[in-house]
Amino acid sequence: MNKDKKEIILQNALRLFGEKGVALTTVDEIAKESGMTKPSLYKYFDSKETLLLESISNLSESLDREVTKLYRNLELSPGERLVELMATYLKVVLNHNFQTLMFNMPTLKNSGDEKVRKAWTDLEEQFYLWFEDCITDAYGKDIENHAMDIIFIAGSILLEYFRLIGSDLPDQQCRSLAIYVGHIIHILVEGFNTPEMRNVSLFDSSPLKKRGNCQVKNAIWEIRRLHEVFEELESRISNNQILTDPEKASYSEALKKIREESFEPSQNNVVLDALVLYLEQVESLREACTELRALMKK
């Protein structure tokens, strides 16, 4: 299948969906904008819903991939990660030309197609979980009950900026906008932590907790567990009574290389497998190494 032609169809459809809504956009219009007939378009997509579903899937996969890289960046502080999350979100949405459709979110949330509704809901909930995690990591669990208030306000600013300024934003402007909203979030956190606002919320307390059944792959918990396994292995190496000091130093160095390599965007699987195999020579490390292998493959 011609991937370039398929991408052209997706981009034209997203633009028309954003301008007119899915219901008012016809397959004939999408085909005409894509320089083909309706029968030719059906060779690529059998319906508007299938087309929309693939667009959401592509966006979701890109976000998941980029946010996973973000969480694996060990140099970022919690506050920096929060800003980078927003900048990443903006860049991915723009790269997929999804911004105009987001102006008409009821089209997605109330779609007559159950698969479209679920795909969008899963994506939305996934981003809420990332956002909540970054906020609570940066400001502590006490702000958790106001996470949805903060997400709502921050998200509204980002969306309204698109409306007023336009969607042709370079990466640096996306970053500047994310930094600006990061400052707003800091002010909001301070405000919600005052006695007058502590029990005031537009939303129910901690509604994100109710979204624990979201089936979309969640990078947050996997990456956090990966960090924990590394710490566990380091502790087991240093506390092993059988290993000599030179052996401990050698295994610790191998673990350090695994950790560095695993957080690179492009992992060298051959090197990782060899290093983990080396650690598995120590019986007390084998169980943790098994989990390490599983986590690194995700």
C-alpha positions in Angstrom: 0.0 0.0 0.0 1.3 3.5 -0.9 2.1 5.0 2.5 2.5 8.5 1.1 -0.9 8.4 -0.5 -2.4 7.1 2.7 -0.8 9.9 4.7 -2.2 12.5 2.3 -5.7 11.1 2.8 -5.3 11.1 6.6 -4.1 14.7 6.6 -6.9 16.0 4.3 -9.5 14.1 6.3 -8.3 15.5 9.6 -8.4 19.1 8.2 -11.9 18.6 6.9 -13.0 16.9 10.1 -11.6 19.9 12.1 -13.3 22.4 9.9 -16.7 20.8 9.3 -16.9 18.0 11.8 -16.9 14.3 11.0 -20.7 14.0 10.4 -20.7 16.8 7.8 -17.6 15.7 6.0 -18.3 13.3 3.1 -16.0 10.7 1.7 -16.4 12.4 -1.7 -14.9 15.6 -0.3 -12.0 13.7 1.3 -11.3 11.9 -2.0 -11.5 15.1 -4.0 -9.1 16.9 -1.6 -6.7 13.9 -1.9 -6.8 13.9 -5.7 -8.7 10.6 -6.2 -12.1 9.1 -6.7 -14.2 7.7 -3.9 -13.6 4.1 -5.1 -9.9 4.7 -5.0 -10.1 6.1 -1.5 -11.9 2.9 -0.4 -8.8 0.9 -1.3 -7.1 2.6 1.6 -10.0 3.1 4.1 -13.4 1.5 4.1 -15.1 4.3 6.0 -14.6 7.7 7.7 -14.6 6.0 11.0 -11.8 3.7 10.0 -9.8 6.7 8.8 -10.4 8.6 12.1 -9.6 5.5 14.1 -6.2 5.1 12.4 -5.5 8.8 12.9 -6.1 8.5 16.7 -4.0 5.3 16.8 -1.1 7.0 15.1 -1.3 10.0 17.5 -1.5 7.7 20.5 1.5 5.6 19.4 3.6 8.7 18.8 2.7 10.2 22.2 3.4 6.9 24.0 6.8 6.6 22.3 7.8 10.2 23.0 6.6 10.3 26.6 8.4 7.1 27.3 11.6 8.7 26.1 10.8 11.7 28.3 10.4 9.5 31.4 13.6 7.7 30.7 15.6 10.9 30.7 17.4 10.7 34.0 18.6 14.3 33.8 15.2 16.0 34.2 13.9 17.2 37.5 10.1 16.7 38.2 9.4 20.3 37.3 11.3 20.1 34.1 9.5 16.8 33.2 6.2 18.6 33.6 7.2 21.3 31.1 8.7 18.8 28.7 5.4 16.8 28.8 3.4 19.7 27.6 6.0 20.6 25.0 6.0 17.0 23.8 2.2 16.9 23.6 2.1 20.1 21.6 4.8 18.9 19.1 3.2 15.5 18.6 -0.3 17.0 18.1 1.1 19.5 15.6 3.2 16.9 13.8 0.0 14.8 13.2 -2.1 17.9 12.2 -4.6 16.9 14.9 -5.0 20.4 16.4 -8.0 21.5 14.4 -10.0 18.4 15.2 -9.3 19.0 18.9 -11.2 22.2 18.7 -14.3 20.0 18.1 -13.7 17.4 20.8 -17.4 16.4 21.1 -16.9 14.9 17.6 -14.5 12.5 19.2 -16.1 12.0 22.6 -19.6 11.5 21.3 -18.8 9.7 18.1 -21.5 7.2 16.9 -18.7 4.7 16.4 -17.9 2.9 19.6 -14.3 2.1 18.6 -13.6 5.8 17.9 -15.1 6.8 21.2 -13.0 4.3 23.1 -9.8 5.1 21.2 -10.2 8.8 22.0 -11.2 8.2 25.6 -8.2 5.9 26.1 -5.8 8.5 24.6 -7.4 11.3 26.7 -7.2 9.3 29.9 -3.6 8.3 29.2 -2.5 11.9 28.9 -4.4 12.8 32.1 -2.5 10.1 33.9 0.8 11.4 32.6 -0.1 14.9 33.5 -1.3 14.0 37.0 1.8 12.0 37.6 4.1 14.9 36.6 2.1 17.4 38.7 2.1 15.2 41.9 5.8 14.3 41.3 6.7 17.9 41.1 4.4 19.2 43.9 3.6 16.3 46.2 0.6 14.1 46.9 -1.2 17.0 48.6 -2.1 18.6 45.3 -3.5 15.3 43.9 -7.1 16.2 44.6 -6.7 19.3 42.5 -4.9 17.6 39.6 -8.0 17.7 37.3 -8.6 21.4 38.0 -5.0 22.2 37.1 -5.1 19.9 34.0 -8.4 21.5 32.9 -7.0 25.1 33.2 -3.6 24.2 31.7 -5.2 22.4 28.8 -7.6 25.2 28.2 -4.7 27.7 27.9 -2.9 25.4 25.4 -6.0 24.9 23.3 -7.0 28.6 23.3 -3.5 29.6 22.3 -4.0 27.4 19.1 -7.2 29.3 18.4 -5.7 32.8 18.8 -2.3 32.3 17.4 -2.8 29.5 14.9 -1.3 26.1 14.7 1.9 26.7 12.7 4.1 26.8 15.8 7.9 26.0 15.6 9.3 23.7 18.3 10.9 26.6 20.2 7.5 28.4 20.4 5.9 25.1 21.7 8.6 25.0 24.4 8.1 28.7 25.3 4.3 28.1 25.6 5.0 25.0 27.8 7.3 27.0 30.0 4.7 29.7 30.3 2.0 27.3 31.3 4.4 25.7 33.7 4.6 29.0 35.5 0.8 29.2 35.6 0.7 25.7 37.1 3.1 26.8 39.8 0.8 29.7 40.7 -2.3 27.4 40.6 -0.6 24.9 43.0 0.2 27.7 45.4 -3.4 29.0 45.2 -5.0 25.6 45.7 -2.7 25.0 48.7 -4.2 28.0 50.6 -6.8 27.3 53.3 -9.5 29.0 51.3 -9.0 26.8 48.3 -7.9 23.5 49.8 -11.4 22.0 49.7 -12.7 23.9 46.6 -12.7 22.0 43.3 -14.5 22.1 40.0 -14.2 18.3 39.7 -14.7 15.4 42.1 -11.8 14.6 44.3 -9.1 12.6 42.6 -11.2 11.5 39.6 -8.2 10.2 37.8 -8.0 7.3 40.3 -11.3 6.1 38.8 -9.5 5.7 35.4 -7.3 2.9 36.6 -8.8 0.5 34.1 -7.5 2.4 31.1 -6.2 -0.3 28.8 -3.8 1.9 26.8 -0.2 1.2 27.6 1.0 3.4 30.4 4.6 4.3 30.3 4.7 5.8 33.8 4.4 2.7 35.9 6.7 0.6 33.7 9.5 3.2 33.8 9.1 3.7 37.6 9.3 0.0 38.2 12.4 -0.2 35.9 14.1 2.4 38.1 13.2 0.3 41.2 14.6 -2.9 39.7 17.9 -1.1 39.0 18.1 0.1 42.6 17.3 -3.4 43.8 20.0 -5.0 41.7 22.6 -2.4 42.9 21.6 -3.2 46.5 21.9 -6.9 46.0 25.3 -6.6 44.4 26.7 -4.3 47.2 25.3 -6.5 50.0 26.3 -9.9 48.5 28.5 -11.7 51.0 30.0 -14.2 48.5 31.3 -11.7 45.9 34.7 -10.2 46.3 35.2 -6.4 46.1 36.6 -6.6 42.5 33.6 -8.8 41.5 31.2 -6.3 43.0 32.9 -3.5 41.2 32.7 -5.4 37.9 29.0 -6.3 38.3 28.2 -2.7 39.4 29.9 -1.4 36.3 27.9 -3.8 34.1 24.6 -2.7 35.8 25.6 1.0 35.2 26.1 0.3 31.5 22.7 -1.5 31.3 21.0 1.4 32.9 22.7 4.0 30.6 21.9 1.9 27.5 18.3 1.1 28.5 17.4 4.8 28.7 18.8 5.7 25.3 16.1 6.3 22.6 17.7 3.6 20.5 18.7 0.6 22.6 21.5 -1.7 21.6 19.7 -5.0 22.4 22.8 -7.2 21.7 24.9 -5.3 24.3 22.0 -5.3 26.8 21.4 -9.0 26.5 25.1 -9.7 27.0 25.3 -7.5 30.1 22.1 -9.0 31.7 23.4 -12.5 30.9 26.6 -11.5 32.7 24.7 -10.4 35.8 22.7 -13.6 35.8 25.8 -15.5 36.7 25.0 -14.4 40.3 22.2 -16.5 41.6 20.7 -13.7 43.9 20.4 -11.4 40.8 18.6 -13.8 38.5 15.0 -13.1 39.6 15.4 -9.3 39.3 17.2 -9.8 35.9 14.2 -11.7 34.6 11.9 -8.7 35.4 14.5 -6.4 34.0 14.5 -8.2 30.7 10.7 -8.0 30.6 10.6 -4.3 31.4 13.2 -3.3 28.8 11.4 -5.1 26.1 8.2 -3.0 26.6 
